[in-house]
């Protein structure tokens, strides 16, 4: 699991914001953001300065980019 700030997460995620790279995104029951990449790699992020509404906004933005989001 990677612990980071929201700005660090967004910098890390920016190059991969495409359904060519990201297969699915979801939140677990602890509020961790889980990203599944098309190559089968799964990364779990604990964004330590982010509220639940901000996390849901991230998921909404991923969905708008054509990435499957699991509620």
N, C-alpha and C positions, 0 to 999 in steps of 0.2 A: 504494500500500500504506500502511496506517495502522499505526504502531507505538504500542502502548499497554500499560498494565498490565492485569492481569486485572480489577481493580475498575473501571477506566475502561471497558474493553470491556463489562462487565456493565451499567454505567450506560447506555452507548450502546445496547445491545441490548434492554434491558427493554421499551421501547415497541413493539418489532417482534416480540415473541415470540408469533407466531401464524402459522398456515399461510395466513392471509389476506394476509400481507405477505412472509413468507419462503417461497421455493419449495424451496430446497435448501441444504444445508451440507456441507462436506467439508474435509479436510485435504490440502494438497499434500505433495509429497515433501520439502519443506523445513520442514514443521511449521507452515505458515501456515494459518490458518482462513479458508476462502472461503465467503462467503454470497452466494447468488443470490436476489434479491428477485423478486416476482411481476411487477414492471414491467420486468424484464430488466436492472436494475442489478446489477452484481457488485462486492462490496467484499472486499478481501483484508486480513487483520489479522495482524500479527506481534505476538503477545502476549509481551512480553519478560521477564515474571516468572512464567511458567507452565511446568509440566512436561507431558510427553506424556500421562501419566495424567489430569491436570487437563483437558487439551484433549479427551480422549476422554469425560470426564464431561460436559463442555459439550455435545458431540455427542449423548450419550445423553439428556440433558435436552431437547435440541431434538427428538429423535425421539419422546420421550414427549408432546410438545406437538403432534404430528402433522406435523412438518416432515420432509421427505425428507432422509435423511442418507446420503451416499455414503461407503462404507468404502474 
